[in-house]
Structure formats: structure tokens, C-alpha cells
Amino acid sequence: MNRIKASLCLSIALFFLFILAAQARVKRIKITSRQSPTFEGKVFATVGAYEKLCGKA
């Protein structure tokens, strides 16, 4: 029974260690095209006109 508990504890510890080590980060954003103005040039309240950006992260 102790072996099963130890094995279970080790499995849980390794699982949480893996979760903490896994990270994702955006290192670069490359804009390939820009459409301005978009939405037929409509202006939205105080923020102004929107632009449509296409690219890869």
C-alpha cells in the first residue's frame, strides 16, 4: 500500500512540475497587410476609425 501511495504522490508531483514548466510566449508579431479605414470608414464614438491588421504571431 505504501508503494502505491508513493507512486501516486510522485505522479502528482511530476504532473504539477510539468504544468509549471510549460509556458508559451509570443516572441514576434509580423504584420503582413493593413486595411485602413475598415468598416466602410465608419467612426466609432471617441475611439475613431478601426484598422484591419493581418499577420502572424
KETIMAR-44033 format. One record per residue: residue number from 1; residue in three letters; x, y, z of N, C-alpha, C, O in turn. Coordinates in pm, whole numbers, padded with zeros to 5 digits. Example, Ala and Ser with C-alpha at 12.3 -4.5 7.8 and 13.67 -1.06 7.14 Angstrom:
# KETIMAR-44033
- k/r/nc1/nc2/nc3/cac1/cac2/cac3/cc1/cc2/cc3/oc1/oc2/oc3
- 1/ALA/01319/-00569/00780/01230/-00450/00780/01320/-00330/00780/01424/-00332/00846
- 2/SER/01285/-00225/00708/01367/-00106/00714/01290/00003/00787/01341/00114/00804
END
This chain:
# KETIMAR-44033
- k/r/nc1/nc2/nc3/cac1/cac2/cac3/cc1/cc2/cc3/oc1/oc2/oc3
- 1/MET/00081/-00120/00000/00000/00000/00000/00086/00126/00000/00051/00226/-00064
- 2/ASN/00199/00122/00072/00289/00237/00075/00349/00265/-00062/00372/00380/-00100
- 3/ARG/00374/00157/-00136/00431/00174/-00270/00333/00245/-00362/00371/00330/-00443
- 4/ILE/00206/00211/-00349/00103/00273/-00433/00090/00421/-00398/00079/00504/-00487
- 5/LYS/00091/00454/-00269/00083/00594/-00226/00204/00673/-00275/00191/00786/-00322
- 6/ALA/00322/00613/-00262/00444/00681/-00306/00442/00703/-00457/00481/00809/-00506
- 7/SER/00396/00602/-00530/00387/00614/-00675/00286/00721/-00715/00311/00799/-00808
- 8/LEU/00173/00725/-00647/00071/00826/-00675/00122/00966/-00644/00101/01059/-00722
- 9/CYS/00188/00982/-00530/00244/01112/-00493/00349/01158/-00594/00353/01275/-00632
- 10/LEU/00433/01067/-00638/00535/01101/-00737/00470/01141/-00869/00515/01237/-00933
- 11/SER/00368/01070/-00910/00298/01103/-01035/00234/01241/-01027/00243/01319/-01122
- 12/ILE/00170/01270/-00917/00107/01402/-00899/00211/01512/-00898/00192/01617/-00959
- 13/ALA/00323/01489/-00828/00429/01589/-00822/00488/01615/-00961/00511/01731/-00997
- 14/LEU/00511/01511/-01038/00565/01528/-01173/00465/01600/-01264/00503/01681/-01349
- 15/PHE/00337/01570/-01246/00234/01636/-01325/00235/01786/-01299/00235/01865/-01394
- 16/PHE/00237/01826/-01172/00237/01969/-01140/00368/02036/-01180/00367/02153/-01219
- 17/LEU/00477/01965/-01172/00606/02020/-01216/00603/02047/-01366/00654/02149/-01412
- 18/PHE/00543/01957/-01442/00532/01974/-01586/00444/02094/-01619/00476/02172/-01709
- 19/ILE/00333/02109/-01548/00242/02222/-01572/00314/02355/-01545/00299/02450/-01622
- 20/LEU/00391/02362/-01438/00461/02485/-01405/00571/02516/-01507/00600/02633/-01532
- 21/ALA/00632/02415/-01565/00742/02436/-01659/00693/02473/-01798/00767/02535/-01875
- 22/ALA/00570/02436/-01833/00518/02463/-01968/00474/02609/-01977/00389/02655/-01900
- 23/GLN/00532/02681/-02072/00499/02822/-02093/00492/02849/-02243/00560/02784/-02322
- 24/ALA/00410/02944/-02279/00402/02987/-02418/00418/03139/-02421/00356/03210/-02343
- 25/ARG/00502/03186/-02511/00525/03330/-02522/00527/03369/-02669/00571/03293/-02755
- 26/VAL/00477/03488/-02695/00484/03544/-02830/00614/03622/-02838/00634/03720/-02766
- 27/LYS/00702/03577/-02926/00834/03642/-02940/00833/03751/-03047/00909/03847/-03040
- 28/ARG/00743/03734/-03148/00745/03829/-03259/00606/03833/-03322/00537/03732/-03329
- 29/ILE/00567/03950/-03368/00443/03967/-03444/00481/04032/-03577/00543/04138/-03580
- 30/LYS/00443/03967/-03686/00475/04020/-03818/00345/04059/-03888/00262/03973/-03918
- 31/ILE/00327/04188/-03914/00210/04238/-03983/00234/04225/-04133/00331/04280/-04186
- 32/THR/00145/04152/-04202/00164/04131/-04345/00080/04226/-04430/00116/04257/-04544
- 33/SER/-00034/04272/-04375/-00115/04369/-04450/-00196/04454/-04353/-00222/04415/-04240
- 34/ARG/-00235/04571/-04402/-00311/04666/-04321/-00420/04727/-04408/-00392/04777/-04517
- 35/GLN/-00544/04725/-04360/-00654/04786/-04432/-00708/04901/-04348/-00759/04880/-04238
- 36/SER/-00695/05020/-04401/-00741/05137/-04327/-00801/05236/-04425/-00735/05264/-04526
- 37/PRO/-00916/05290/-04406/-01008/05255/-04298/-01085/05128/-04332/-01098/05092/-04449
- 38/THR/-01134/05062/-04232/-01216/04943/-04250/-01358/04973/-04205/-01383/05083/-04154
- 39/PHE/-01449/04883/-04221/-01591/04904/-04190/-01646/05027/-04262/-01719/05107/-04205
- 40/GLU/-01608/05040/-04389/-01654/05148/-04477/-01622/05286/-04421/-01695/05382/-04447
- 41/GLY/-01513/05296/-04345/-01468/05425/-04293/-01550/05478/-04177/-01535/05594/-04139
- 42/LYS/-01636/05395/-04120/-01722/05439/-04010/-01637/05472/-03887/-01543/05399/-03854
- 43/VAL/-01671/05582/-03819/-01600/05625/-03698/-01683/05579/-03578/-01804/05598/-03575
- 44/PHE/-01616/05519/-03479/-01683/05466/-03361/-01659/05556/-03240/-01552/05552/-03179
- 45/ALA/-01758/05635/-03207/-01757/05724/-03088/-01624/05796/-03072/-01577/05861/-03165
- 46/THR/-01564/05784/-02956/-01441/05858/-02927/-01315/05784/-02968/-01205/05840/-02962
- 47/VAL/-01328/05657/-03010/-01208/05581/-03046/-01165/05602/-03191/-01050/05575/-03225
- 48/GLY/-01254/05649/-03275/-01219/05676/-03414/-01242/05557/-03504/-01318/05466/-03472
- 49/ALA/-01175/05558/-03619/-01190/05453/-03719/-01100/05334/-03684/-00993/05350/-03626
- 50/TYR/-01147/05216/-03721/-01070/05094/-03697/-00983/05061/-03817/-01012/05102/-03930
- 51/GLU/-00874/04987/-03791/-00788/04933/-03895/-00793/04781/-03886/-00806/04725/-03777
- 52/LYS/-00782/04715/-04000/-00777/04569/-04002/-00634/04528/-04030/-00578/04563/-04133
- 53/LEU/-00575/04454/-03936/-00437/04407/-03949/-00437/04257/-03971/-00512/04184/-03904
- 54/CYS/-00355/04209/-04063/-00336/04066/-04085/-00188/04035/-04065/-00101/04112/-04104
- 55/GLY/-00162/03922/-04005/-00023/03886/-03981/-00010/03753/-03911/-00105/03676/-03901
- 56/LYS/00112/03729/-03862/00143/03604/-03791/00211/03637/-03659/00289/03732/-03647
- 57/ALA/00179/03556/-03560/00243/03571/-03429/00337/03453/-03407/00402/03445/-03302
END
